[in-house]
Amino acid sequence: MWRDRDFRRLWVGQTASQLGEHSSLLVLPLIAVLTLDADAGRLGVLRAVGQAPLLLLSLFVGAWVDDWRTRTVMVLTDVGRALALGVAAVAALFGRLGLPALLVVAFAVGVLSVFFDVAYQTSLVRLVRRDQLVRGNSALEGSRSAAQIGGPALGGALVSLLSAPVAAASGALFFTLSSLSIRRIRRTESVPERPERPARLWRRIHEGLRFVVGDTALRTVCLASAAFQFSFAAMMTVYLLFLPRELHLSGTAVGLALAATGPGALLGSALAARLPSRFGHGVVLVCAAALGDGAFLCVPALHGSPAVTVPVLLAVGFVFGTGGQLVNVTVMAVRQALTPDGMQGRAAATITFVGMGLTPLGSLLGGVLAQQWGLRTGLLVTAAGMTLSPALMALSPLAHLGRTLPDRTGRADRRRRASGPRAP
C-alpha cells in the first residue's frame, strides 16, 4: 500500500487535516481566553458550538457525501477551514475579533470537519482493494491518534512561543497542505450511479438508518458504541474529579495519566494491521474491547502516594488506548466491508450519530453519581458500564467474524440499477 502514490497522498492529506483540526480545538478556546478575556461560561459555550455540528448534521452529511466525489468534498472542506481560521487569525491580530465572530468560526470549522471526517472514511473504500481496508484504516487511524496527541501540544506550544492568532494561522496552513495533497490524487473515483429520479434527502437518511438497523452486525456496532460512549462520558466526569480529589494528584500528573492513552492508541493502530487477519476480526474485537474497557475497573481500588498510583494510571491509560484503537480500526474495516458503496457515507454517519448522541447525558449522569454515591463508587459503576460494550459484541454475530471479511460492497447498488429507478 505504501507504494501506492494515491494512498500516500490521502494519508498525508488526512494527517495534515487532523493536525489542523486538533490544534484548532485548543487554539480557538485560547484565543477566547487570552485575546477576548472570556470567562468559564463563555468558554463552555464556545466548545459546545464547535461540537454541535456532530449531532446536528451527521445524518444529513452522510446522505450527501454518498453522491459526491470524496476527494472534492475533502479539498473543499480543507479550503473552507483554512479560510475560516485565516480570517480569525487576521481579525485577532488587528483587534477586530469578537466573541460572536469567534463562535461563527468555531461552528464553521465544526461543520466542515463533519463533512471531512465522513468523506475520508468513505474515500478509502473507493481507493483501495477490500483486502487492504484494515491496513489502510490502521495507517489513517494511526495518524489520527498521533494528531490527537501532537495537535493540542503543537497548538499550545505555538501559543506560548508566538501568540494565539499566529497559532490559528498555523492551523490554516495545515488545512492548506491537506487540500494540496488530496487534490493530487489521480485515481478515478468510482462514485455510485445516481438513479434517474433520486430519492429525497429524508428518504435517503431513512434508508441509511434502516440499512444499519436491519443488519445484525452493524446494529450491534451501533449499540456497543452507544453503550461505550455513554458510559465513557460518565466515567470521565468522575475520573477527572477522582484523580485530584481522591488521589491528590497534581495537574501535571493528571495530564500524564490522560496522555498515556495516546501511545497506546498508536500501538493499537499498528496491531490492527496484523491481528484481525491472524486471529479473526470477531475475536480481536471482543478481546480488545474487554481488555481496554476493563482496565479502568482497577482504578477505584487505588490508594497511596503518587509514586504508586501514577505508574498504575499510566499503565491503565496505555492499555485502554491500545484496546480502544484496535477496536476502532477493526470496527471501521468491518463497517466498510459490510456496507454497499452507495451507503458508505450514510452508514458511517448513522453509527456516529447513534454512538455519540448519548454522551451529554452520560456526562450529566457521571456528575450525579459522583455527588450521590461518592467518587469511588461512581467510578466503579461507570467503569463497569463500559464493559457492556464488549458483552454486546460477544453475544452478536460480530464475535464470529473470521480472518476474511465478507464483501457486500456494491451489491445494493447493482440490485437498484437492475430494478430501475425507485420513485421518491
Stockholm file with secondary structure:
# STOCKHOLM 1.0

chainA/1-424         MWRDRDFRRLWVGQTASQLGEHSSLLVLPLIAVLTLDADAGRLGVLRAVGQAPLLLLSLFVGAWVDDWRTRTVMVLTDVGRALALGVAAVAALFGRLGLPALLVVAFAVGVLSVFFDVAYQTSLVRLVRRDQLVRGNSALEGSRSAAQIGGPALGGALVSLLSAPVAAASGALFFTLSSLSIRRIRRTESVPERPERPARLWRRIHEGLRFVVGDTALRTVCLASAAFQFSFAAMMTVYLLFLPRELHLSGTAVGLALAATGPGALLGSALAARLPSRFGHGVVLVCAAALGDGAFLCVPALHGSPAVTVPVLLAVGFVFGTGGQLVNVTVMAVRQALTPDGMQGRAAATITFVGMGLTPLGSLLGGVLAQQWGLRTGLLVTAAGMTLSPALMALSPLAHLGRTLPDRTGRADRRRRASGPRAP
#=GR chainA/1-424 SS CTTCHHHHHHHHHHHHHHHHHHHHHHHHHHIIIIITCCCHHHHHHHHHHHHHHHHHHHHHHHHHHTTSCHHHHHHHHHHHHHHHHHHHHHHHHTTCCCHHHHHHHHHHHHHHHHHHHHHHHHHHHHHSCGGGHHHHHHHHHHHHHHHHHHHHHHHHHHHHHTCHHHHHHHHHHHHHHHHHHHHTCCSCCCCCCCCSSCCCHHHHHHHHHHHHHHSHHHHHHHHHHHHHHHHHHHHHHHHHHHHHHTSCCCHHHHHHHHHTHHHHHHHHHHHHTTHHHHHCHHHHHHHHHHHHHHGGGGGGGCCSCHHHHHHHHHHHHHHHHHHHHHHHHHHHHHHHHHSCGGGHHHHHHHHHHHHHTTHHHHHHHHHHHHHHHCHHHHHHHHHHHHTHHHHHHHTSGGGGCCSSCCCCTTHHHHHHHHHCCCCC
#=GC SS_cons         CTTCHHHHHHHHHHHHHHHHHHHHHHHHHHIIIIITCCCHHHHHHHHHHHHHHHHHHHHHHHHHHTTSCHHHHHHHHHHHHHHHHHHHHHHHHTTCCCHHHHHHHHHHHHHHHHHHHHHHHHHHHHHSCGGGHHHHHHHHHHHHHHHHHHHHHHHHHHHHHTCHHHHHHHHHHHHHHHHHHHHTCCSCCCCCCCCSSCCCHHHHHHHHHHHHHHSHHHHHHHHHHHHHHHHHHHHHHHHHHHHHHTSCCCHHHHHHHHHTHHHHHHHHHHHHTTHHHHHCHHHHHHHHHHHHHHGGGGGGGCCSCHHHHHHHHHHHHHHHHHHHHHHHHHHHHHHHHHSCGGGHHHHHHHHHHHHHTTHHHHHHHHHHHHHHHCHHHHHHHHHHHHTHHHHHHHTSGGGGCCSSCCCCTTHHHHHHHHHCCCCC
//
